[in-house]
Every structure is written in structure tokens, then in C-alpha cells.
Amino acid sequence: ENTNGLLRQYFPKGIDLSVYSQAKLNAVARRLNERPRMTLNYETPAERFQKTIASIG
């Protein structure tokens, strides 16, 4: 639910995402993944993902 709110900063509810280029969608995804989250103890989703992957391998 929180992520939906963050996405609404870039894309209004009900909008057809097919009008956006893949580059634009990737840029928004990158910005969201590089944004620190309180629920992740102020780590970014990208940082948490990398830590998880490193602990598996």
C-alpha cells in the first residue's frame, strides 16, 4: 500500500502505463528503489536486496 502511494507521485491512479516509455518506467523504479524506507530501518530496497542476495550466496 505504501508503494502504491509512492507510485502515485509519478503516475495518477487509473492512467494507462503503456503511454510511458520503458526508459521512463525504469527511471521511476530506480528512484523508488534508491529511496530509504523507514520500514527497512532507513535502508533502500536496493541495499536490502543486495544484503539478502549476499547472505544467500
N, CA, C, O and CB atoms as a CASP TS submission, in Angstrom:
PFRMAT TS
TARGET T0000
AUTHOR 0000-0000-0000
METHOD Language model
MODEL 1
PARENT N/A
ATOM      1  N   GLU     1       0.828  -1.194   0.000  1.00  0.00           N
ATOM      2  CA  GLU     1       0.000   0.000   0.000  1.00  0.00           C
ATOM      3  C   GLU     1       0.874   1.260   0.000  1.00  0.00           C
ATOM      4  O   GLU     1       0.588   2.218  -0.718  1.00  0.00           O
ATOM      5  CB  GLU     1      -0.943  -0.003   1.217  1.00  0.00           C
ATOM      6  N   ASN     2       1.921   1.254   0.794  1.00  0.00           N
ATOM      7  CA  ASN     2       2.818   2.400   0.827  1.00  0.00           C
ATOM      8  C   ASN     2       3.471   2.622  -0.539  1.00  0.00           C
ATOM      9  O   ASN     2       3.620   3.758  -0.989  1.00  0.00           O
ATOM     10  CB  ASN     2       3.889   2.204   1.904  1.00  0.00           C
ATOM     11  N   THR     3       3.854   1.535  -1.182  1.00  0.00           N
ATOM     12  CA  THR     3       4.475   1.649  -2.503  1.00  0.00           C
ATOM     13  C   THR     3       3.497   2.222  -3.510  1.00  0.00           C
ATOM     14  O   THR     3       3.889   3.001  -4.378  1.00  0.00           O
ATOM     15  CB  THR     3       4.983   0.285  -2.982  1.00  0.00           C
ATOM     16  N   ASN     4       2.224   1.847  -3.406  1.00  0.00           N
ATOM     17  CA  ASN     4       1.222   2.424  -4.301  1.00  0.00           C
ATOM     18  C   ASN     4       1.166   3.930  -4.155  1.00  0.00           C
ATOM     19  O   ASN     4       1.062   4.648  -5.149  1.00  0.00           O
ATOM     20  CB  ASN     4      -0.152   1.823  -4.029  1.00  0.00           C
ATOM     21  N   GLY     5       1.234   4.417  -2.924  1.00  0.00           N
ATOM     22  CA  GLY     5       1.240   5.861  -2.693  1.00  0.00           C
ATOM     23  C   GLY     5       2.443   6.526  -3.322  1.00  0.00           C
ATOM     24  O   GLY     5       2.333   7.613  -3.889  1.00  0.00           O
ATOM     25  N   LEU     6       3.598   5.874  -3.223  1.00  0.00           N
ATOM     26  CA  LEU     6       4.803   6.427  -3.837  1.00  0.00           C
ATOM     27  C   LEU     6       4.685   6.455  -5.359  1.00  0.00           C
ATOM     28  O   LEU     6       5.117   7.407  -6.008  1.00  0.00           O
ATOM     29  CB  LEU     6       6.032   5.616  -3.419  1.00  0.00           C
ATOM     30  N   LEU     7       4.099   5.405  -5.914  1.00  0.00           N
ATOM     31  CA  LEU     7       3.911   5.369  -7.364  1.00  0.00           C
ATOM     32  C   LEU     7       2.976   6.474  -7.846  1.00  0.00           C
ATOM     33  O   LEU     7       3.142   6.996  -8.948  1.00  0.00           O
ATOM     34  CB  LEU     7       3.365   4.015  -7.788  1.00  0.00           C
ATOM     35  N   ARG     8       1.996   6.828  -7.019  1.00  0.00           N
ATOM     36  CA  ARG     8       1.034   7.875  -7.392  1.00  0.00           C
ATOM     37  C   ARG     8       1.712   9.241  -7.536  1.00  0.00           C
ATOM     38  O   ARG     8       1.152  10.143  -8.159  1.00  0.00           O
ATOM     39  CB  ARG     8      -0.088   7.959  -6.346  1.00  0.00           C
ATOM     40  N   GLN     9       2.895   9.398  -6.975  1.00  0.00           N
ATOM     41  CA  GLN     9       3.637  10.653  -7.169  1.00  0.00           C
ATOM     42  C   GLN     9       4.065  10.807  -8.625  1.00  0.00           C
ATOM     43  O   GLN     9       4.273  11.920  -9.107  1.00  0.00           O
ATOM     44  CB  GLN     9       4.874  10.701  -6.245  1.00  0.00           C
ATOM     45  N   TYR    10       4.195   9.683  -9.314  1.00  0.00           N
ATOM     46  CA  TYR    10       4.661   9.695 -10.699  1.00  0.00           C
ATOM     47  C   TYR    10       3.548   9.409 -11.702  1.00  0.00           C
ATOM     48  O   TYR    10       3.547   9.943 -12.811  1.00  0.00           O
ATOM     49  CB  TYR    10       5.765   8.685 -10.874  1.00  0.00           C
ATOM     50  N   PHE    11       2.606   8.567 -11.302  1.00  0.00           N
ATOM     51  CA  PHE    11       1.546   8.141 -12.211  1.00  0.00           C
ATOM     52  C   PHE    11       0.199   8.248 -11.515  1.00  0.00           C
ATOM     53  O   PHE    11      -0.031   7.566 -10.517  1.00  0.00           O
ATOM     54  CB  PHE    11       1.788   6.699 -12.703  1.00  0.00           C
ATOM     55  N   PRO    12      -0.693   9.087 -12.020  1.00  0.00           N
ATOM     56  CA  PRO    12      -2.033   9.201 -11.412  1.00  0.00           C
ATOM     57  C   PRO    12      -2.795   7.876 -11.471  1.00  0.00           C
ATOM     58  O   PRO    12      -2.568   7.056 -12.361  1.00  0.00           O
ATOM     59  CB  PRO    12      -2.846  10.297 -12.120  1.00  0.00           C
ATOM     60  N   LYS    13      -3.686   7.681 -10.528  1.00  0.00           N
ATOM     61  CA  LYS    13      -4.473   6.460 -10.456  1.00  0.00           C
ATOM     62  C   LYS    13      -5.293   6.297 -11.737  1.00  0.00           C
ATOM     63  O   LYS    13      -5.894   7.253 -12.227  1.00  0.00           O
ATOM     64  CB  LYS    13      -5.395   6.475  -9.214  1.00  0.00           C
ATOM     65  N   GLY    14      -5.308   5.081 -12.265  1.00  0.00           N
ATOM     66  CA  GLY    14      -6.107   4.775 -13.440  1.00  0.00           C
ATOM     67  C   GLY    14      -5.467   5.119 -14.766  1.00  0.00           C
ATOM     68  O   GLY    14      -6.081   4.911 -15.813  1.00  0.00           O
ATOM     69  N   ILE    15      -4.260   5.637 -14.755  1.00  0.00           N
ATOM     70  CA  ILE    15      -3.609   6.022 -16.011  1.00  0.00           C
ATOM     71  C   ILE    15      -3.111   4.788 -16.760  1.00  0.00           C
ATOM     72  O   ILE    15      -2.744   3.788 -16.143  1.00  0.00           O
ATOM     73  CB  ILE    15      -2.439   6.988 -15.739  1.00  0.00           C
ATOM     74  N   ASP    16      -3.099   4.860 -18.058  1.00  0.00           N
ATOM     75  CA  ASP    16      -2.602   3.789 -18.905  1.00  0.00           C
ATOM     76  C   ASP    16      -1.077   3.894 -18.963  1.00  0.00           C
ATOM     77  O   ASP    16      -0.534   4.828 -19.553  1.00  0.00           O
ATOM     78  CB  ASP    16      -3.232   3.859 -20.337  1.00  0.00           C
ATOM     79  N   LEU    17      -0.394   2.932 -18.348  1.00  0.00           N
ATOM     80  CA  LEU    17       1.070   2.982 -18.302  1.00  0.00           C
ATOM     81  C   LEU    17       1.720   2.723 -19.652  1.00  0.00           C
ATOM     82  O   LEU    17       2.912   2.978 -19.820  1.00  0.00           O
ATOM     83  CB  LEU    17       1.584   1.982 -17.307  1.00  0.00           C
ATOM     84  N   SER    18       0.959   2.223 -20.613  1.00  0.00           N
ATOM     85  CA  SER    18       1.537   1.937 -21.927  1.00  0.00           C
ATOM     86  C   SER    18       1.932   3.215 -22.676  1.00  0.00           C
ATOM     87  O   SER    18       2.641   3.143 -23.680  1.00  0.00           O
ATOM     88  CB  SER    18       0.549   1.134 -22.764  1.00  0.00           C
ATOM     89  N   VAL    19       1.487   4.368 -22.207  1.00  0.00           N
ATOM     90  CA  VAL    19       1.871   5.623 -22.866  1.00  0.00           C
ATOM     91  C   VAL    19       3.266   6.070 -22.452  1.00  0.00           C
ATOM     92  O   VAL    19       3.824   6.996 -23.040  1.00  0.00           O
ATOM     93  CB  VAL    19       0.860   6.722 -22.543  1.00  0.00           C
ATOM     94  N   TYR    20       3.833   5.408 -21.433  1.00  0.00           N
ATOM     95  CA  TYR    20       5.174   5.760 -20.960  1.00  0.00           C
ATOM     96  C   TYR    20       6.200   4.823 -21.581  1.00  0.00           C
ATOM     97  O   TYR    20       5.928   3.641 -21.796  1.00  0.00           O
ATOM     98  CB  TYR    20       5.250   5.698 -19.414  1.00  0.00           C
ATOM     99  N   SER    21       7.372   5.356 -21.864  1.00  0.00           N
ATOM    100  CA  SER    21       8.443   4.530 -22.415  1.00  0.00           C
ATOM    101  C   SER    21       9.003   3.616 -21.329  1.00  0.00           C
ATOM    102  O   SER    21       8.853   3.880 -20.136  1.00  0.00           O
ATOM    103  CB  SER    21       9.565   5.412 -23.014  1.00  0.00           C
ATOM    104  N   GLN    22       9.641   2.552 -21.759  1.00  0.00           N
ATOM    105  CA  GLN    22      10.280   1.643 -20.800  1.00  0.00           C
ATOM    106  C   GLN    22      11.376   2.376 -20.030  1.00  0.00           C
ATOM    107  O   GLN    22      11.605   2.098 -18.853  1.00  0.00           O
ATOM    108  CB  GLN    22      10.869   0.404 -21.525  1.00  0.00           C
ATOM    109  N   ALA    23      12.052   3.313 -20.694  1.00  0.00           N
ATOM    110  CA  ALA    23      13.094   4.092 -20.028  1.00  0.00           C
ATOM    111  C   ALA    23      12.506   4.920 -18.881  1.00  0.00           C
ATOM    112  O   ALA    23      13.113   5.018 -17.815  1.00  0.00           O
ATOM    113  CB  ALA    23      13.804   5.011 -21.040  1.00  0.00           C
ATOM    114  N   LYS    24      11.341   5.508 -19.093  1.00  0.00           N
ATOM    115  CA  LYS    24      10.685   6.297 -18.044  1.00  0.00           C
ATOM    116  C   LYS    24      10.275   5.390 -16.880  1.00  0.00           C
ATOM    117  O   LYS    24      10.489   5.737 -15.718  1.00  0.00           O
ATOM    118  CB  LYS    24       9.445   7.041 -18.612  1.00  0.00           C
ATOM    119  N   LEU    25       9.690   4.236 -17.186  1.00  0.00           N
ATOM    120  CA  LEU    25       9.288   3.302 -16.136  1.00  0.00           C
ATOM    121  C   LEU    25      10.503   2.812 -15.352  1.00  0.00           C
ATOM    122  O   LEU    25      10.443   2.683 -14.129  1.00  0.00           O
ATOM    123  CB  LEU    25       8.530   2.110 -16.739  1.00  0.00           C
ATOM    124  N   ASN    26      11.596   2.539 -16.049  1.00  0.00           N
ATOM    125  CA  ASN    26      12.825   2.105 -15.375  1.00  0.00           C
ATOM    126  C   ASN    26      13.378   3.204 -14.473  1.00  0.00           C
ATOM    127  O   ASN    26      13.864   2.927 -13.376  1.00  0.00           O
ATOM    128  CB  ASN    26      13.884   1.693 -16.405  1.00  0.00           C
ATOM    129  N   ALA    27      13.304   4.448 -14.935  1.00  0.00           N
ATOM    130  CA  ALA    27      13.808   5.574 -14.137  1.00  0.00           C
ATOM    131  C   ALA    27      13.008   5.727 -12.846  1.00  0.00           C
ATOM    132  O   ALA    27      13.581   5.975 -11.785  1.00  0.00           O
ATOM    133  CB  ALA    27      13.751   6.881 -14.950  1.00  0.00           C
ATOM    134  N   VAL    28      11.698   5.580 -12.933  1.00  0.00           N
ATOM    135  CA  VAL    28      10.851   5.671 -11.734  1.00  0.00           C
ATOM    136  C   VAL    28      11.165   4.513 -10.789  1.00  0.00           C
ATOM    137  O   VAL    28      11.276   4.715  -9.580  1.00  0.00           O
ATOM    138  CB  VAL    28       9.341   5.662 -12.119  1.00  0.00           C
ATOM    139  N   ALA    29      11.306   3.315 -11.324  1.00  0.00           N
ATOM    140  CA  ALA    29      11.646   2.153 -10.496  1.00  0.00           C
ATOM    141  C   ALA    29      12.982   2.368  -9.797  1.00  0.00           C
ATOM    142  O   ALA    29      13.124   2.047  -8.617  1.00  0.00           O
ATOM    143  CB  ALA    29      11.694   0.869 -11.351  1.00  0.00           C
ATOM    144  N   ARG    30      13.947   2.901 -10.504  1.00  0.00           N
ATOM    145  CA  ARG    30      15.267   3.162  -9.913  1.00  0.00           C
ATOM    146  C   ARG    30      15.161   4.175  -8.783  1.00  0.00           C
ATOM    147  O   ARG    30      15.760   3.991  -7.724  1.00  0.00           O
ATOM    148  CB  ARG    30      16.251   3.670 -10.984  1.00  0.00           C
ATOM    149  N   ARG    31      14.403   5.241  -9.001  1.00  0.00           N
ATOM    150  CA  ARG    31      14.247   6.259  -7.952  1.00  0.00           C
ATOM    151  C   ARG    31      13.587   5.685  -6.708  1.00  0.00           C
ATOM    152  O   ARG    31      13.997   5.988  -5.587  1.00  0.00           O
ATOM    153  CB  ARG    31      13.426   7.438  -8.472  1.00  0.00           C
ATOM    154  N   LEU    32      12.562   4.855  -6.900  1.00  0.00           N
ATOM    155  CA  LEU    32      11.885   4.259  -5.752  1.00  0.00           C
ATOM    156  C   LEU    32      12.787   3.261  -5.032  1.00  0.00           C
ATOM    157  O   LEU    32      12.758   3.180  -3.804  1.00  0.00           O
ATOM    158  CB  LEU    32      10.595   3.572  -6.196  1.00  0.00           C
ATOM    159  N   ASN    33      13.583   2.506  -5.776  1.00  0.00           N
ATOM    160  CA  ASN    33      14.467   1.524  -5.159  1.00  0.00           C
ATOM    161  C   ASN    33      15.668   2.148  -4.469  1.00  0.00           C
ATOM    162  O   ASN    33      16.325   1.499  -3.656  1.00  0.00           O
ATOM    163  CB  ASN    33      14.939   0.552  -6.191  1.00  0.00           C
ATOM    164  N   GLU    34      15.959   3.405  -4.787  1.00  0.00           N
ATOM    165  CA  GLU    34      17.072   4.105  -4.157  1.00  0.00           C
ATOM    166  C   GLU    34      16.605   5.033  -3.035  1.00  0.00           C
ATOM    167  O   GLU    34      17.404   5.780  -2.471  1.00  0.00           O
ATOM    168  CB  GLU    34      17.841   4.899  -5.197  1.00  0.00           C
ATOM    169  N   ARG    35      15.333   4.984  -2.719  1.00  0.00           N
ATOM    170  CA  ARG    35      14.762   5.841  -1.673  1.00  0.00           C
ATOM    171  C   ARG    35      14.761   5.093  -0.335  1.00  0.00           C
ATOM    172  O   ARG    35      14.181   4.011  -0.241  1.00  0.00           O
ATOM    173  CB  ARG    35      13.314   6.287  -2.051  1.00  0.00           C
ATOM    174  N   PRO    36      15.398   5.648   0.697  1.00  0.00           N
ATOM    175  CA  PRO    36      15.398   4.977   2.010  1.00  0.00           C
ATOM    176  C   PRO    36      13.977   4.832   2.545  1.00  0.00           C
ATOM    177  O   PRO    36      13.134   5.709   2.356  1.00  0.00           O
ATOM    178  CB  PRO    36      16.264   5.761   3.023  1.00  0.00           C
ATOM    179  N   ARG    37      13.728   3.701   3.219  1.00  0.00           N
ATOM    180  CA  ARG    37      12.404   3.427   3.774  1.00  0.00           C
ATOM    181  C   ARG    37      12.505   3.208   5.273  1.00  0.00           C
ATOM    182  O   ARG    37      13.382   2.488   5.748  1.00  0.00           O
ATOM    183  CB  ARG    37      11.766   2.201   3.094  1.00  0.00           C
ATOM    184  N   MET    38      11.617   3.822   5.998  1.00  0.00           N
ATOM    185  CA  MET    38      11.581   3.664   7.441  1.00  0.00           C
ATOM    186  C   MET    38      11.369   2.190   7.805  1.00  0.00           C
ATOM    187  O   MET    38      11.974   1.691   8.753  1.00  0.00           O
ATOM    188  CB  MET    38      10.469   4.542   8.054  1.00  0.00           C
ATOM    189  N   THR    39      10.517   1.501   7.059  1.00  0.00           N
ATOM    190  CA  THR    39      10.221   0.096   7.367  1.00  0.00           C
ATOM    191  C   THR    39      11.435  -0.813   7.149  1.00  0.00           C
ATOM    192  O   THR    39      11.450  -1.949   7.624  1.00  0.00           O
ATOM    193  CB  THR    39       9.055  -0.391   6.511  1.00  0.00           C
ATOM    194  N   LEU    40      12.438  -0.325   6.444  1.00  0.00           N
ATOM    195  CA  LEU    40      13.676  -1.084   6.218  1.00  0.00           C
ATOM    196  C   LEU    40      14.815  -0.516   7.065  1.00  0.00           C
ATOM    197  O   LEU    40      15.989  -0.675   6.732  1.00  0.00           O
ATOM    198  CB  LEU    40      14.063  -1.062   4.719  1.00  0.00           C
ATOM    199  N   ASN    41      14.453   0.143   8.158  1.00  0.00           N
ATOM    200  CA  ASN    41      15.442   0.757   9.042  1.00  0.00           C
ATOM    201  C   ASN    41      16.311   1.761   8.275  1.00  0.00           C
ATOM    202  O   ASN    41      17.522   1.837   8.481  1.00  0.00           O
ATOM    203  CB  ASN    41      16.324  -0.327   9.689  1.00  0.00           C
ATOM    204  N   TYR    42      15.681   2.513   7.407  1.00  0.00           N
ATOM    205  CA  TYR    42      16.274   3.565   6.591  1.00  0.00           C
ATOM    206  C   TYR    42      17.311   3.068   5.586  1.00  0.00           C
ATOM    207  O   TYR    42      18.168   3.828   5.136  1.00  0.00           O
ATOM    208  CB  TYR    42      16.902   4.578   7.477  1.00  0.00           C
ATOM    209  N   GLU    43      17.222   1.801   5.247  1.00  0.00           N
ATOM    210  CA  GLU    43      17.975   1.290   4.112  1.00  0.00           C
ATOM    211  C   GLU    43      17.092   1.454   2.882  1.00  0.00           C
ATOM    212  O   GLU    43      15.876   1.609   2.991  1.00  0.00           O
ATOM    213  CB  GLU    43      18.407  -0.214   4.322  1.00  0.00           C
ATOM    214  N   THR    44      17.717   1.417   1.722  1.00  0.00           N
ATOM    215  CA  THR    44      16.934   1.445   0.494  1.00  0.00           C
ATOM    216  C   THR    44      16.531   0.016   0.145  1.00  0.00           C
ATOM    217  O   THR    44      17.191  -0.932   0.572  1.00  0.00           O
ATOM    218  CB  THR    44      17.735   2.106  -0.674  1.00  0.00           C
ATOM    219  N   PRO    45      15.462  -0.151  -0.624  1.00  0.00           N
ATOM    220  CA  PRO    45      15.123  -1.506  -1.075  1.00  0.00           C
ATOM    221  C   PRO    45      16.286  -2.166  -1.826  1.00  0.00           C
ATOM    222  O   PRO    45      16.504  -3.371  -1.701  1.00  0.00           O
ATOM    223  CB  PRO    45      13.881  -1.464  -1.973  1.00  0.00           C
ATOM    224  N   ALA    46      17.020  -1.385  -2.595  1.00  0.00           N
ATOM    225  CA  ALA    46      18.163  -1.927  -3.332  1.00  0.00           C
ATOM    226  C   ALA    46      19.239  -2.439  -2.377  1.00  0.00           C
ATOM    227  O   ALA    46      19.817  -3.502  -2.603  1.00  0.00           O
ATOM    228  CB  ALA    46      18.751  -0.860  -4.267  1.00  0.00           C
ATOM    229  N   GLU    47      19.509  -1.687  -1.316  1.00  0.00           N
ATOM    230  CA  GLU    47      20.504  -2.131  -0.324  1.00  0.00           C
ATOM    231  C   GLU    47      20.051  -3.411   0.363  1.00  0.00           C
ATOM    232  O   GLU    47      20.837  -4.344   0.524  1.00  0.00           O
ATOM    233  CB  GLU    47      20.754  -1.032   0.727  1.00  0.00           C
ATOM    234  N   ARG    48      18.803  -3.455   0.763  1.00  0.00           N
ATOM    235  CA  ARG    48      18.284  -4.643   1.447  1.00  0.00           C
ATOM    236  C   ARG    48      18.325  -5.858   0.512  1.00  0.00           C
ATOM    237  O   ARG    48      18.666  -6.962   0.935  1.00  0.00           O
ATOM    238  CB  ARG    48      16.835  -4.393   1.946  1.00  0.00           C
ATOM    239  N   PHE    49      17.980  -5.647  -0.745  1.00  0.00           N
ATOM    240  CA  PHE    49      18.027  -6.738  -1.723  1.00  0.00           C
ATOM    241  C   PHE    49      19.449  -7.272  -1.858  1.00  0.00           C
ATOM    242  O   PHE    49      19.660  -8.485  -1.856  1.00  0.00           O
ATOM    243  CB  PHE    49      17.503  -6.263  -3.094  1.00  0.00           C
ATOM    244  N   GLN    50      20.427  -6.369  -1.976  1.00  0.00           N
ATOM    245  CA  GLN    50      21.818  -6.790  -2.112  1.00  0.00           C
ATOM    246  C   GLN    50      22.287  -7.563  -0.881  1.00  0.00           C
ATOM    247  O   GLN    50      22.995  -8.561  -1.018  1.00  0.00           O
ATOM    248  CB  GLN    50      22.718  -5.577  -2.343  1.00  0.00           C
ATOM    249  N   LYS    51      21.907  -7.125   0.311  1.00  0.00           N
ATOM    250  CA  LYS    51      22.269  -7.835   1.535  1.00  0.00           C
ATOM    251  C   LYS    51      21.649  -9.226   1.550  1.00  0.00           C
ATOM    252  O   LYS    51      22.295 -10.192   1.957  1.00  0.00           O
ATOM    253  CB  LYS    51      21.823  -7.040   2.772  1.00  0.00           C
ATOM    254  N   THR    52      20.411  -9.330   1.113  1.00  0.00           N
ATOM    255  CA  THR    52      19.726 -10.620   1.085  1.00  0.00           C
ATOM    256  C   THR    52      20.424 -11.567   0.109  1.00  0.00           C
ATOM    257  O   THR    52      20.659 -12.732   0.432  1.00  0.00           O
ATOM    258  CB  THR    52      18.243 -10.439   0.694  1.00  0.00           C
ATOM    259  N   ILE    53      20.745 -11.080  -1.057  1.00  0.00           N
ATOM    260  CA  ILE    53      21.416 -11.896  -2.075  1.00  0.00           C
ATOM    261  C   ILE    53      22.789 -12.335  -1.564  1.00  0.00           C
ATOM    262  O   ILE    53      23.186 -13.485  -1.750  1.00  0.00           O
ATOM    263  CB  ILE    53      21.558 -11.107  -3.411  1.00  0.00           C
ATOM    264  N   ALA    54      23.506 -11.426  -0.925  1.00  0.00           N
ATOM    265  CA  ALA    54      24.855 -11.746  -0.422  1.00  0.00           C
ATOM    266  C   ALA    54      24.770 -12.824   0.669  1.00  0.00           C
ATOM    267  O   ALA    54      25.656 -13.674   0.761  1.00  0.00           O
ATOM    268  CB  ALA    54      25.554 -10.462   0.136  1.00  0.00           C
ATOM    269  N   SER    55      23.732 -12.798   1.481  1.00  0.00           N
ATOM    270  CA  SER    55      23.620 -13.774   2.563  1.00  0.00           C
ATOM    271  C   SER    55      23.221 -15.156   2.034  1.00  0.00           C
ATOM    272  O   SER    55      23.465 -16.162   2.700  1.00  0.00           O
ATOM    273  CB  SER    55      22.600 -13.296   3.601  1.00  0.00           C
ATOM    274  N   ILE    56      22.625 -15.213   0.871  1.00  0.00           N
ATOM    275  CA  ILE    56      22.230 -16.485   0.268  1.00  0.00           C
ATOM    276  C   ILE    56      23.457 -17.160  -0.370  1.00  0.00           C
ATOM    277  O   ILE    56      23.661 -18.369  -0.261  1.00  0.00           O
ATOM    278  CB  ILE    56      21.107 -16.265  -0.795  1.00  0.00           C
ATOM    279  N   GLY    57      24.258 -16.326  -1.036  1.00  0.00           N
ATOM    280  CA  GLY    57      25.395 -16.860  -1.792  1.00  0.00           C
ATOM    281  C   GLY    57      26.584 -16.975  -0.992  1.00  0.00           C
ATOM    282  O   GLY    57      27.623 -17.409  -1.489  1.00  0.00           O
TER
END
